[in-house]
Amino acid sequence: MSESGFCSRREADKLIDNGRVTINGKVPELGTKVISGDKVCVDGNVIGAMPENKSDRIYIAYNKPIGITCTTERHVKGNIIDAIGHKERIFPIGRLDKPSEGLIFLTSDGDIVNKILRAENAHDKEYIVTVDKPISERFIERMSRGVPILGTITKPCIVNAQSKFVFRIILTQGLNRQIRRMCEYLGYEVKKLKRSRIMNVELGSLKLGHWRNLTTEEMAKINGAVANSSKTAVENDTVKLAGEKEVKKQKLTVAAIKRPKSQAEHKKSKSTLSLNRSNKKRS
């Protein structure tokens, strides 16, 4: 579904969980494989295959203003899709907080989304940040080294002071409200945050609230950078399986995630494990 350009992988998982997807008329589970000739539908509408050369794909750069929400849900006031008003179906690659502004990519190519987003792929993003008090050397050093937020230590990053209250930071991570949380931990409050670059693409002179198509040269460099990138691997990430609590998953793929065992199956497997352990002790 994502490779067809219909939606992102994450959105596809939600559609499957909600029972809105069928394969050959049957509702599938997450991880069900599709082969050539299968008929995939969402809400009864057939999803077409993607041209091999991706000639129908859209890639744009948008200078997001403060107040725009990076969601494809049209009922949300100020959603990014309505703000752009593109005639084709597109979705954002990653997020940029509502109180933040700057560069964000949008595309109709679900195949490239996770390749760019995955932290282990080390595709950097640059931000210009204004804080509420003078920046100290200790602040720069601590931000660069990594600080504890969200139950982990942020990865080392590049941080440079630009003026008394402004610094520039380059991240390869994308934790929730990461820069704001890092600053808060060190006793600073972010007053303004703007993303100025993603990988090889600069915000440049693109006006606030405007968008442009990514150039052939920009896309060639992006495709070259993600050529060997994982598009489904997730490490130390959190996933919510249907009807279950959030759990940690290590190096799983979206295609490998199966629905939880039923209670009866769980009891059966547990009793089998206990019996095996008992037999080992006897022997």
LODRENPA-990951 format. One record per residue (C-alpha): residue number from 0; residue in three letters; y negated, z, x negated. Coordinates in Angstrom, 3 decimals, decimal comma. Layout:
N
R    i   aa         y         z         x
R  NUM  ALA         Y         Z         X
...
This chain:
283
R    i   aa         y         z         x
R    0  MET     0,000     0,000     0,000
R    1  SER    -2,404     0,831    -2,803
R    2  GLU    -1,474    -2,273    -4,762
R    3  SER    -2,181    -4,368    -1,672
R    4  GLY    -5,745    -3,040    -1,730
R    5  PHE    -5,411    -1,303     1,635
R    6  CYS    -6,157     2,193     0,300
R    7  SER    -5,749     4,523    -2,679
R    8  ARG    -2,412     6,146    -3,525
R    9  ARG    -3,648     9,526    -2,309
R   10  GLU    -4,705     8,056     1,026
R   11  ALA    -1,364     6,254     1,287
R   12  ASP     0,456     9,591     0,871
R   13  LYS    -1,627    11,074     3,696
R   14  LEU    -0,870     8,137     5,982
R   15  ILE     2,859     8,501     5,283
R   16  ASP     2,744    12,269     5,866
R   17  ASN     1,003    11,676     9,203
R   18  GLY     3,721     9,271    10,331
R   19  ARG     1,339     6,314    10,571
R   20  VAL     3,378     4,081     8,216
R   21  THR     6,536     2,152     9,041
R   22  ILE     8,849     0,054     6,877
R   23  ASN    10,797    -2,482     8,909
R   24  GLY     9,981    -0,490    12,032
R   25  LYS    11,141     2,884    10,681
R   26  VAL     9,007     5,858     9,561
R   27  PRO     9,681     6,423     5,815
R   28  GLU     9,563     9,502     3,587
R   29  LEU     7,357     9,793     0,510
R   30  GLY     9,141     8,022    -2,316
R   31  THR    10,828     5,364    -0,176
R   32  LYS    11,037     2,146    -2,188
R   33  VAL     9,820    -1,171    -0,799
R   34  ILE    11,495    -4,424    -1,789
R   35  SER    10,469    -8,038    -1,343
R   36  GLY    10,747    -9,047     2,290
R   37  ASP    10,148    -5,572     3,731
R   38  LYS     7,584    -5,347     6,519
R   39  VAL     5,110    -2,493     5,891
R   40  CYS     2,733    -1,510     8,702
R   41  VAL    -0,008     1,075     9,217
R   42  ASP    -0,624     1,943    12,858
R   43  GLY     1,344    -1,179    13,733
R   44  ASN    -0,758    -3,497    11,568
R   45  VAL     1,044    -5,416     8,815
R   46  ILE    -0,079    -4,775     5,216
R   47  GLY    -0,184    -8,015     3,254
R   48  ALA     1,025    -8,445    -0,315
R   49  MET    -1,414    -8,587    -3,213
R   50  PRO    -2,085   -11,898    -4,989
R   51  GLU    -0,602   -11,751    -8,482
R   52  ASN    -3,948   -12,479   -10,149
R   53  LYS    -5,799    -9,894    -7,987
R   54  SER    -8,343   -12,579    -7,146
R   55  ASP    -9,201   -10,807    -3,898
R   56  ARG    -9,987    -7,443    -5,536
R   57  ILE   -13,482    -5,928    -5,473
R   58  TYR   -14,943    -3,742    -8,245
R   59  ILE   -18,465    -2,367    -7,907
R   60  ALA   -20,745     0,151    -9,617
R   61  TYR   -22,911     2,324    -7,353
R   62  ASN   -25,803     4,635    -8,235
R   63  LYS   -25,044     7,439    -5,783
R   64  PRO   -28,007     9,462    -4,536
R   65  ILE   -27,913    13,215    -3,911
R   66  GLY   -26,621    13,952    -0,407
R   67  ILE   -24,036    11,158    -0,216
R   68  THR   -20,437    12,387     0,179
R   69  CYS   -17,666    10,546    -1,706
R   70  THR   -15,290    10,139     1,220
R   71  THR   -13,921     7,179     3,146
R   72  GLU   -13,863     9,220     6,363
R   73  ARG   -16,469     7,482     8,496
R   74  HIS   -17,021    10,456    10,815
R   75  VAL   -18,517    12,420     7,893
R   76  LYS   -22,298    12,105     7,970
R   77  GLY   -23,663    10,480     4,820
R   78  ASN   -20,254     9,115     3,693
R   79  ILE   -20,297     6,736     0,743
R   80  ILE   -18,769     3,818     2,663
R   81  ASP   -21,557     3,700     5,248
R   82  ALA   -24,152     4,263     2,524
R   83  ILE   -23,028     1,141     0,647
R   84  GLY   -22,297    -0,997     3,699
R   85  HIS   -19,918    -3,369     1,919
R   86  LYS   -18,319    -5,998     4,157
R   87  GLU   -14,864    -5,452     2,633
R   88  ARG   -12,668    -2,347     2,708
R   89  ILE   -13,335    -0,325    -0,480
R   90  PHE   -12,838     3,245    -1,664
R   91  PRO   -14,318     5,340    -4,499
R   92  ILE   -12,551     5,896    -7,812
R   93  GLY   -12,814     9,657    -8,160
R   94  ARG   -15,636    11,793    -6,847
R   95  LEU   -19,186    12,799    -7,563
R   96  ASP   -20,367    16,016    -5,889
R   97  LYS   -22,719    15,740    -2,916
R   98  PRO   -25,528    17,537    -4,874
R   99  SER   -25,006    15,187    -7,856
R  100  GLU   -26,177    11,630    -8,466
R  101  GLY   -25,319     8,705   -10,669
R  102  LEU   -22,619     6,192   -11,474
R  103  ILE   -19,420     5,870    -9,471
R  104  PHE   -16,963     2,978    -9,154
R  105  LEU   -15,626     1,670    -5,857
R  106  THR   -12,815    -0,830    -5,470
R  107  SER   -10,267    -2,422    -3,186
R  108  ASP    -7,667    -2,264    -5,996
R  109  GLY    -5,516     0,818    -5,466
R  110  ASP    -3,459    -0,031    -8,553
R  111  ILE    -6,312     0,701   -10,956
R  112  VAL    -7,548     3,942    -9,366
R  113  ASN    -5,098     6,429   -10,847
R  114  LYS    -5,039     4,640   -14,199
R  115  ILE    -8,723     5,466   -14,586
R  116  LEU    -8,565     8,927   -13,036
R  117  ARG    -5,695    10,522   -14,953
R  118  ALA    -7,044    12,947   -17,540
R  119  GLU    -4,265    12,182   -20,024
R  120  ASN    -5,527     8,612   -20,149
R  121  ALA    -8,704     9,991   -21,817
R  122  HIS   -11,192     7,682   -20,139
R  123  ASP   -14,520     9,365   -20,763
R  124  LYS   -17,471     9,977   -18,450
R  125  GLU   -20,966    10,933   -19,576
R  126  TYR   -23,396    13,203   -17,711
R  127  ILE   -27,012    14,298   -18,154
R  128  VAL   -27,454    17,877   -16,957
R  129  THR   -30,553    20,005   -16,347
R  130  VAL   -30,107    23,785   -16,238
R  131  ASP   -32,280    26,742   -15,193
R  132  LYS   -32,981    28,305   -18,606
R  133  PRO   -33,312    27,322   -22,273
R  134  ILE   -30,170    25,965   -23,900
R  135  SER   -28,872    28,024   -26,829
R  136  GLU   -26,634    27,031   -29,733
R  137  ARG   -24,011    29,426   -28,381
R  138  PHE   -24,085    27,616   -25,031
R  139  ILE   -23,527    24,219   -26,694
R  140  GLU   -20,723    25,612   -28,860
R  141  ARG   -18,928    27,290   -25,961
R  142  MET   -19,233    24,288   -23,664
R  143  SER   -17,882    22,038   -26,432
R  144  ARG   -14,951    24,298   -27,234
R  145  GLY   -13,859    24,865   -23,635
R  146  VAL   -14,315    27,650   -21,091
R  147  PRO   -11,955    29,273   -18,577
R  148  ILE   -12,333    27,935   -15,041
R  149  LEU    -9,895    27,352   -12,190
R  150  GLY    -7,077    29,137   -14,007
R  151  THR    -7,207    26,931   -17,102
R  152  ILE    -9,298    26,278   -20,220
R  153  THR   -11,356    23,108   -20,117
R  154  LYS   -10,538    20,533   -22,761
R  155  PRO   -12,806    20,247   -25,814
R  156  CYS   -15,684    17,859   -25,121
R  157  ILE   -18,854    16,472   -26,675
R  158  VAL   -22,069    18,339   -25,792
R  159  ASN   -25,536    17,640   -27,200
R  160  ALA   -28,874    19,230   -26,342
R  161  GLN   -31,488    16,657   -25,245
R  162  SER   -34,392    19,011   -24,655
R  163  LYS   -35,086    22,666   -23,887
R  164  PHE   -33,344    22,537   -20,493
R  165  VAL   -31,343    19,282   -20,650
R  166  PHE   -28,015    18,490   -22,301
R  167  ARG   -25,645    15,533   -22,393
R  168  ILE   -21,891    16,058   -21,968
R  169  ILE   -18,929    13,662   -22,275
R  170  LEU   -15,748    14,653   -20,415
R  171  THR   -12,271    13,201   -20,148
R  172  GLN   -11,353    15,704   -17,432
R  173  GLY   -12,289    15,711   -13,771
R  174  LEU   -11,779    19,253   -12,527
R  175  ASN   -13,442    20,210    -9,265
R  176  ARG   -17,179    20,796    -9,873
R  177  GLN   -16,256    21,169   -13,546
R  178  ILE   -19,684    21,067   -15,198
R  179  ARG   -21,242    23,363   -12,621
R  180  ARG   -18,401    25,866   -13,012
R  181  MET   -18,575    25,718   -16,820
R  182  CYS   -22,308    26,414   -16,773
R  183  GLU   -21,902    29,194   -14,224
R  184  TYR   -19,310    30,900   -16,423
R  185  LEU   -21,840    30,971   -19,266
R  186  GLY   -24,616    32,309   -17,041
R  187  TYR   -26,457    29,046   -16,363
R  188  GLU   -27,220    27,260   -13,099
R  189  VAL   -27,230    23,488   -12,843
R  190  LYS   -30,477    22,193   -11,358
R  191  LYS   -29,729    18,476   -11,709
R  192  LEU   -26,614    16,525   -12,632
R  193  LYS   -26,453    12,769   -13,152
R  194  ARG   -23,499    10,693   -14,326
R  195  SER   -24,821     8,007   -16,646
R  196  ARG   -21,643     6,312   -17,870
R  197  ILE   -17,976     5,745   -17,001
R  198  MET   -15,890     4,346   -19,851
R  199  ASN   -17,763     1,237   -21,085
R  200  VAL   -20,022     0,890   -18,028
R  201  GLU   -23,557     2,276   -18,237
R  202  LEU   -25,720     3,202   -15,248
R  203  GLY   -28,543     1,367   -16,982
R  204  SER   -31,327     0,069   -14,750
R  205  LEU   -29,305     0,154   -11,529
R  206  LYS   -31,640     1,657    -8,939
R  207  LEU   -30,745     4,806    -7,038
R  208  GLY   -28,840     3,922    -3,863
R  209  HIS   -28,079     0,378    -5,080
R  210  TRP   -24,784    -1,196    -6,164
R  211  ARG   -23,670    -4,222    -8,168
R  212  ASN   -20,415    -6,007    -8,929
R  213  LEU   -18,850    -5,125   -12,249
R  214  THR   -19,114    -8,056   -14,635
R  215  THR   -16,183   -10,074   -15,960
R  216  GLU   -16,803    -8,599   -19,416
R  217  GLU   -16,883    -5,023   -18,063
R  218  MET   -13,637    -5,540   -16,141
R  219  ALA   -11,954    -7,114   -19,165
R  220  LYS   -12,735    -3,991   -21,221
R  221  ILE   -11,640    -1,644   -18,426
R  222  ASN    -8,360    -3,513   -17,920
R  223  GLY    -7,795    -3,470   -21,666
R  224  ALA    -8,433     0,279   -21,798
R  225  VAL    -6,010     1,048   -18,955
R  226  ALA    -3,362    -1,514   -19,898
R  227  ASN    -0,993     1,145   -21,220
R  228  SER    -2,195     3,958   -18,953
R  229  SER     0,016     5,815   -16,535
R  230  LYS    -0,969     5,160   -12,938
R  231  THR     1,223     7,804   -11,308
R  232  ALA     1,984    10,525   -13,878
R  233  VAL     0,490    13,913   -13,102
R  234  GLU     0,602    16,805   -15,526
R  235  ASN    -0,355    20,386   -14,670
R  236  ASP    -1,765    19,161   -11,376
R  237  THR    -1,482    20,721    -7,957
R  238  VAL     0,207    18,954    -5,076
R  239  LYS     0,765    19,992    -1,489
R  240  LEU     4,065    18,852     0,006
R  241  ALA     4,313    18,496     3,765
R  242  GLY     4,422    21,913     5,423
R  243  GLU     4,633    23,750     2,105
R  244  LYS     2,276    25,799    -0,058
R  245  GLU     0,529    24,289    -3,061
R  246  VAL     2,897    24,123    -6,013
R  247  LYS     2,588    23,114    -9,640
R  248  LYS     4,283    19,888   -10,636
R  249  GLN     5,052    18,809   -14,165
R  250  LYS     5,155    15,122   -15,052
R  251  LEU     6,242    13,973   -11,575
R  252  THR     5,391    10,658   -10,039
R  253  VAL     4,193    10,054    -6,529
R  254  ALA     7,250     7,926    -5,937
R  255  ALA     9,517    10,773    -7,077
R  256  ILE     8,152    13,408    -4,696
R  257  LYS    10,681    14,084    -1,952
R  258  ARG    10,290    16,164     1,169
R  259  PRO    11,495    19,792     0,931
R  260  LYS    15,118    20,518     1,779
R  261  SER    15,830    21,892     5,208
R  262  GLN    16,522    25,628     5,498
R  263  ALA    20,237    24,970     5,968
R  264  GLU    20,404    22,700     2,909
R  265  HIS    18,510    25,265     0,867
R  266  LYS    20,961    28,064     1,833
R  267  LYS    23,928    25,812     1,084
R  268  SER    22,657    24,861    -2,384
R  269  LYS    21,801    28,511    -3,095
R  270  SER    25,286    29,720    -2,150
R  271  THR    26,873    26,956    -4,267
R  272  LEU    24,784    28,043    -7,262
R  273  SER    25,850    31,668    -6,786
R  274  LEU    29,520    30,641    -6,573
R  275  ASN    29,267    28,596    -9,767
R  276  ARG    27,701    31,512   -11,630
R  277  SER    30,485    33,819   -10,349
R  278  ASN    33,212    31,430   -11,543
R  279  LYS    31,578    31,203   -14,992
R  280  LYS    31,601    34,992   -15,346
R  281  ARG    35,324    35,169   -14,440
R  282  SER    36,254    32,486   -16,937
